Amino acid sequence: MVNPQSLGVLFDTSCKRVPRLTALIYSDGQKTQSCTFAEMAADVNTWCNFLQSRGLKCGDRVLAVSPKSPLHYVFFYACWKLGLIAVPVCENLGDQEMSFIIRDCEPSLLLADKALLEKVRKNAPGAEVIDWQQICSLPQASATPVASLEDIQDQIAVLIYTSGSTGMPKGVMLTHRNLWINIWSALEFFQVNSHDRLMSLLPYWHAFALVGEVGCTIMGCCACAIPRDIRDFKRNIMNYRPTIVMVVPRIVDGLKAAIDKKIEESPAKVKALIEKAIYNASRIYTAGPRLNGGILRMVTHHLFYDPLVFRKFRQAFGGRIRCVVSGGAPLDLEHQIFFKYMGMPLFQGYGLSEASPVVSSNTAEKHRLGSCGTMLPWLLPEHGGDYTFKDESGKLGKDLHGQLLVKGQCVMKGYWRHTDASAKTLEDGWLNTGDVGYCDKEGFLFIQGRMGNMIVLIGGEKLHPEHVEDAVKTSPLISEAMVIGEKCKNVYVCANVPEEVRKAHTPEALHDLVKAEVLKLTAHMAAFQKPKDVLILPDFNMEDGTLTATYKIRRYRIHELYKAQIEDFLVRSGEEIATKRNLTIASSRVVESLEAGSVIMGNGNLLK
């Protein structure tokens, strides 16, 4: 491992090494544009000159609110060259969360996309908010020196505000060293080089995109394609021609649905051929090495079905994809299998903002369906890292089942202005992820759920609700789900249903349909894990706080908004007082933690 540097030094070094190579490819709404490393360096210097003219000094915070944009690259590296702390903020946040973040980080400068100026001004009364598109029109400046602090690699580079699934968000303090090491580990792990072209739809306030794109593009001297939105991605992916695509499961679901729709709309003969190709490929993975099974099917796949069917699928995605990497939530196993035999392997990874963020991932060389892959290099002892599990008795060990703890150079510096929360999360040098799982004998990580979400039934049985939720959400009838049942005799599912499904049925028929679907999808589970009934609730969303900015459910908020409906439903199901008392206590604990200014960590999700 090369010694870490400041990210500003990294940027200048790469731009000088490959000035003529393409760094960014993006759409301006009318046509595809590109930018070389030399052109990006010139823009960064112009921004540095502007930031210096504002009197900013090392350690000052610069906050930016914008949809995904090529300007994010310029924003980050201009800040990092000057030793400033970049604070990217989700543009879709509600007023309460956005104003909280602005107050919490106390930025010296606020930048925003021109379409969001009024929203930011509304949440930062009296503060000057600058249209960041206008900075690019300033006269170009000469090269700007990089901040010369000797310990710059241990200074804060960025505040990534968590999505606040248990309360208001907290700013995760990531240093130059944290990000530098995680970028290096990702490049090594996925063997990224200057011939690669990255693509992602993830926003730059998401730590995965920050490292996977903004960092890897510069350190790996490769290009990054930035689509304007999901429509641009689907329409122009053939022109963008990526080799590595970074996604979250919702995007994968959308891609698979689009493929299924194309297949369904194909002429009968074509549809039959595709279905035979898919069936043959799926059987390769179950037939084994028998001559009349896997071997013959593999030959048929490579010589017949692949050139006739799957190659055309790959060409529709640009023809160069060597892997799709997903984080944020568990992937549907059927999707993983489908994309694998289509020749575009879909790999699941795991991480969290507090770990800068990538902890583990599957790769082409080493993968196991259903797992989160193996640990990245920064967690290996030879690079100063380690991991372990803590069981319910507090015992530590790699062979145990319990909360995952990690240590190493990618572990955050702490939470901005939350020393108590930092102390609880950083235990004797270990980062307690709060996620429960285990590693198998080959070192593959399996995550089962969050410790704080665990449900304990009245009979003492324990279960992770995510296990049940992930199963039922594979149904097209269920768009979102939350399992309830703390101190109950049984567990239940609170479900969201797509609008077109809801409109097509009476309330009674809809309930029966969804319940039957839930029972079918959980039939293989242990008796205490099988939901007894379902409660259909209005759609969870960011506006009312039931969804975070990363589209994860806020359990406490759902309990708050639908407390009466949930309690009535549980009472009718025979659960009565124990559940009512539990919900009241849970809500009180959240209120108390918010009033104390310290909330339970709630963001240890897959590659968050």
N, C-alpha and C positions, 0 to 999 in steps of 0.2 A: 504494500500500500504506500503510495506517495504521501508525503506529509501534507496535511490540509493547509489550504491557503484561504485568504479572504475571497469571497465570491466576486469582488471587483477585480482582483488580480486574475482570477480564473477567466473572467470575461475578456479582459484585455489580451491575455495570452492566446486565447482561442481565436479571437478576431484577427490578430496579427499573423497567426499560423495559417489560417484558411480564409483570407479576405474575400476571395472571389466565389467561394462556395455559397450556395443558396441556404439561408437560415430559416426563412419563413415563407410559406405559401398560404395565401388567404384570398377571400372574396371581398370585393368592395361593394357588393350588391349588384354589380353589372357584369364584371369579368374577374378572372383570376389574376391576382398580383403576386409578385415575389420580392424578396428583400435579401440581399447578400449580408454576410457577416460584416463587411466593411461599411455598408450602408447603415446597418443597425448600430455599429460603433459610433458613426457620425451623429445619429439621432440621440444616442445615450449621452454623448458629450454636450449636445445642445440642451438636453434636459438638465444635465449636471450644472451647466452655466446658469440656467434659470433657477434651480434650487439654491445655488450659492447666492444668487442675487437677492433671494428672499431672507438671507441671513441665517439659514438653517445650520445647525452644528451637529456633530456626532451624537447619536442617541436620541435625536428628535424623531418624533413619529410623523410619517406622511401617510394619510389615509386616502384610499381610492375606492370609488364605487362605480362599477361599470360592468356590463355584460362582458363575456369572454372577448378579448381583443388583442391584436398584435401589439398594441400600446402597453399591455401588461409587461412584456419583455423589457421595453424601454424603461418603464416605471421601476421595475425591480432592480435592474442593474444600475440605473442612475442612483437610486437610493444606496445600493450596496457599495458603489465606488466612493461615496461620500460618508459612509459609516452611519447612514440614517436607517431607521427602523421602518420597514414597509408594513402597512396594515391594509391588506385587501379585504373588502367587505362585500357580502352578498347583496346584489341589487334588488333581490326580491324580499328582503326582510320587511317585516311589519315595522311601523313607526316606533313601537315600544322597544324592540330589540336594537334597531338601528341607532336610536337616540342613546340607548344605554351604552353601546359600543363606543360611540363618539365621546360621551362623557368619561367612560372608563379609561380610554387610551390617551385622552387629551392631546390630540394631534396638533402639531404646529402648522400644518398645511392640510387642506381638504381639497381633493381633486374628484371630479365626477365626469361621466359621459354627459354630453350636452342634453340628452333626453332625461337625465336624472338630476339635473341641477336643482330644480325646485323641490324635489323630494328630499335631497340632502340638506338644503337650506332650511326646510321645515323642521328637520331633526337636529339642526345645529344653529339655533336662532342667534343672530348677531355675528356669526362667523362668516368670513369670506370663503366662498366655494368657487374654485376655478375650473373652467371647461378645459379638460386635459387635451382635447383635440387642438386647441389653440396654441399649445406649447410647441407643437411640431412646426408651426408656421413662423416661429422665431428664427432670426439669422443663425446659421450654423456656427458653432463654436469650435475652437481648437481642442486638442486632447486635454482631458481633465485628469489631474493626478488622483490616484487611488488613496483613500484614507490610510494614513501611515501609522496607525496605532499598532504597537508591537503585538498586542494580544487581540487583534481584531477578530481572529477566528473564534474567540470565545465571547465576542460581543453579540448582542441580539441582532439578528438579521430581519426577522419577520415575526409579527404577532398573528397567529392563525386562531381566530375565534371559533371555539367549538359551537356546535349547533344547539347546545343547551337542552338536551332531551330531559333533564331533570330540573331546569330552571333557566335563569339568564346565562348567556354564554360566558365562557372564561377565555382569556387570551393566552394561548400556548406560546411560550417564549422559545423560539428556535434560533440557535446561533449559526454563525457561518460554518463552524465545524460540524454541527449537527447535519445541516443540509449537504455540505460538501461530502461527508462520509456516506450519507444515504444515496446521493447521486452516484458516487463511485461504485458502491455496492450494486446498485441497480444496473449500471452499465456492464459490470463484470458478470452479473447473474444472467442477464439476457443477451450478452455478447453484442451489444449495440456498437455500431461503428459509423463512419462517415457516409456509408452507402445506404444507411437506413433513412426512412422517412416516418416520423411519428405522427399519430393523429389521435385526438381526443375531443370529446364533447364536454369534458369535465371543466368546471369553472376554476379560475386561478385563486380563489379563496379556499379551494380544496387542496389539502397538502399533497395528495397523490398527483394531481396535475402540476402543482408547483415543482415537485421533484422530477416527475416523469417527463415533463415537457420543458419547462423553463430551465431546469437544471441540466437534464440529459442532452438537450439540444446543444447547449453551449459546451459542456465538458466533452460530449461525444462528437462534436463538430458535425452533427447531422442536421437534417431539415425537419421542420414541424409544419404540418398542414393544419390550418385553423379554419374550420367551416363556420359560417355565420350562425347556423342553427341546425336542428335535426333535419329540416327539409333540404338545406344546402348539402348536408352530409349525404343523404340518400340520393339526391339528384346528381351530385358531382364526385362521388367517391371514386368512380372510374378514372376521372381526370386527376384527382389528388394522388392516386396510386400509392397508398401507404404500405409500409411493411409491418409496422406494429401499431395496433389500435388499442387505446385505453378506454374502458367503458365501465359502467355500473350495470347491475342486472336488469334494470328497467330498460336500458338501451338494447340489451341482448333480447329481452322479451319482444321489444318492438321490431327488431330485425327478423327474428324468427317468425313473428306474425306476418310480416311483409312477405317473407319467403313462402310461407304456407298459403297466403292469399294468391301469389303468383302461380303456385302449383295447382291450386283449386281452379283457377281461371284458365289453365292450359287446356288445349284440345285433349280429348279422351285418350288418344294413343300416346301423346307426350306425357300426360299425367300418369298413365299406367307404367311407362318406362321409368319415370322418376321414382314412383313408388317401389318398383322392383329393385332399382339401384339402391334406394335407402334401406330396403329390407335386407338385401345381400350384404351391404356394408355393416349393418347392425349385427348380423349373424357372425361376422368375422370375429367379433369380440366375445362371442359365447361358444363358438364351435370348437375352439382349441386347435391343436396341431394335427388333428385327424385328416388323412388324405381326402376323405369325402366331405370334410367340413371346412375348416378355416383356410387350408392351403388352396383348395380349388376356388373358394369364394374370393380369396385375395387375388388370385390370378385373374379371375373374371372381373374383379373390381378394377385392377390396374390396366388391363388390356381392353376392356369394353365399357364398363359403366363410368369410369373416371373421365375418359376423353369425351364421351357422349353426353354426360350429365354434369358431374361435379366440376369439371374444368370450366364450364359455362357459368356456373355459380361464382367461381373464383374470379372469372373475368369481369363479372358484374361488380365486383368489389375492387377492381383495379388490377387484379392478376398478380399482385406481389406480396400479399399478406402472408407473413410467416407465423404470426401468433396474435391473438386477441387476449388482453389481460384485463381481468375484471376485479373490482373491489367494491366495498360499500355494503354488501350483504351476500348471503350464500347464493350460489348459482344453481339453477335447476339442472339436475344430472342429465336429463334428457337433452337439454340444450348443449351441454358439454359433449355428449356423445355425437349429436348431430353435426356440430361444427367440426369435430375431430375427423369423422369420415368424409366430410366435405372438403377436407384438406386445409382448413383454417382453424387449427387447434385453439380452443378457448380455455385459458388458464385462470384459476382462481387464486387470489392472493389474500394476505391479511396484513393489517397494519392499523395504526392510529396516529393522530396528529402528534401526540406526546412522544412518539418514536420516530418522528421526522419524515415520512410515516411508515415506510415499508419494513415489515418484519419478516415475512415469508412469502413464497409464491411457488407455484408449479412452473416448470419449464419444459421445453421439448425433450431435453435429455433426462429429466427426472420429474415424473408426475404421477399422481394417483387421484382418480376420480373421487370426489367427495371431500378431499383434503384441502388444506390451505397451502400445501407444498412444504418445502424445507426452508430452514432459516437462511437469511441472507448473510454474506460474508462478515458484516460488521458485528454479528452475534457470535462469531467463532472466537475461541480463546486466543488464537494467534493474532487476532486483530483487537484484542482487549475487551471482547464481549462475552456474554453468557446468557443462558436462560434457564428457568426452572419452573416447577409448579408447586403451589402451596395448597395442601389438602385442608379439610375442615378442622383438623386438629392443630394446624399451624406448621406441620412438618413440610420441609422442602425437599424436592427431588425431581429429577428428569423423568423418572419412571412412574410418577404419581398422576392422579387425576385431580385437577383443582384449578385455582386461579393461575394464569400465566404471568410470570414475572420476568422481565428482561433488564439487562444492564449493558452499557457500552457507550460509544461516542455519539450515538444518535438519540440518546435519551434527552428530553427537553431540559432546559434550565429551570423551568417551573412555570407556574401560572402568574400572569401579570397581576400584581396587587392581591394575590390570594395565597399568602404564605401558609395558612392553615390547610387549605386544599392541597397545596404542593407537598406539605409534610405528610399528609395522609396517603398521597399517591406515590411518593418516592420513599420507599421503606429500606433504610440501611443500604442505600446505593442501588436498590432495585426499583424499577418502575412497575407498579402493580397495574396491569392492564384492566383488571376487573372482569376479564373474560375467562370463562371456564372451559377447559379442554384437556387434551393430552397429546403426546407424541407416540407414534407406534415405533416398532423396533428399527425401522429404516429411517426414522427421523421426520416422518411426515406429520404435520400439525393438523389436529382436528379441533375446531372450536364449536362448542355446543350452545353457548349463550352467555349472558352477562350475570354475574353473581347477584347484582342488585335487583335483577328481574325475576329471580327464582321464586316459584310458587310452592308453598308448603300446604298440602291439603290437611283437613282435620284429622285424617288417619295417619299423618306423619309422612306420607309419600311426597317426594320432591321432584319437580320437573322444571325444565327451562322452557318458557313459553315460546321462544323462537323456533324450537324444534317442531312444534305443532303449527305455528303460524306459517313457517316456510312451506310446510306440506300443503296446507289448505290454499295458499296463495298461488299454487300451480294451476288452480282452476280458473278458466276464463269467466266464471260467474262471480269471482271474489277479487276485487281490486286491492283491498287492504284488510288486515285482520289484527285483532288484539285478543289474546287469551286472558281470561280472568278466572279466579277461583281460590285466591288466598283464604285459608281457613274454611274452605268449603268442603263438601263431600265429593264434589265433582268439579271438572273444569268446563268452561264454556267459551264460545267464540263470539266476540263482537265483530261484525263484518260490514265492510262497505261493498256495495254492489254496483257495477257499471250502469249508467243511466239507461242504456238501451235495454238492459235486462230488467231493470226495475219497471220501466214503462210497459213491458210486454206481459206483466203478471199482476194479479191482484196481490195485496199484502199477504194474505193467507197462503196463496199458491207460491209466492216468492219465498216465504219462510220455509215451506216444506221442501221446495227445490234446493235451496241453499243448505238446509240441514242434511238432506240426503247426500249432497255432494261432500259435505264435511265428513259425514260418517264413512263414506266410501274412501276418501283420501286418507283417513286415519285408522282404517280397519286393521292395518298391520301393527299398530302401536300397542304398547302395554295397556291394560285395562284402565289404569288410573290416568293415562295420557289422552284417552279418547274423550272428546267433548261430548257432553250430554245433550246440549242444545245450542242454538245460535240466536243472537240478538242483532238485528240489522239496524245500523245507525247511519245518520247522514254522513256524507263523505268527509273524511279528515282532510284538512288543508292548512296551509301556512298562515292564512289570514286569521283564523281563530286560534292558532297556536297548537293545533292537534298534530301537525306535521312540522318537522324541523326543516331547515333550508336544504338538507340533504335527503329529504323525503323519508325520514324515519319517524315512527310514531312517538308522540310524547304521552306516555302512559298516564302520568299524573294529571295532565291537562284534559285528557279524554275522561278520566274519572271525575274531574271537576265539572266539566260541561254537561256530562250525561249522568251525573250522580243519581238523579231521581229515576231515570229509565233503567239504569243498571241495577239499582237496589230493588226496584219493583220487579224486574225480571228475575232476579235471584230469589226473592221472597216467593214468587210464584213457582219457582223451581224447587222450593222446600229448603232453602239455605238459611233464610231468616237472619237472626240477630248477629251471629258471629261475623258475617260478611259486612253488615252495616257498620259494626264497630271497627272492623279492619279498614274500611274505606275512609271512615272519619279520621282514624289515627294516621293513615297514609297521607291524607290531605293536610292534616295538621303538621306532620313532619316536614312536608314541602314548604309550607308557609313559614315555619320556624327557621328552616335552613335559609330561605330567601331573606328573612328579616335579619338573620345573623350575618348575611353577606357571604356565606360559604355554603355551596351546594355540593351534593354528592357527584363525583365524576360520572358522566354519562355518555362518553363518546368513544369507548373502546370498540369500535365496529370494524368490519373488514375494510382494510386499506382506506380508512377515513382520513 
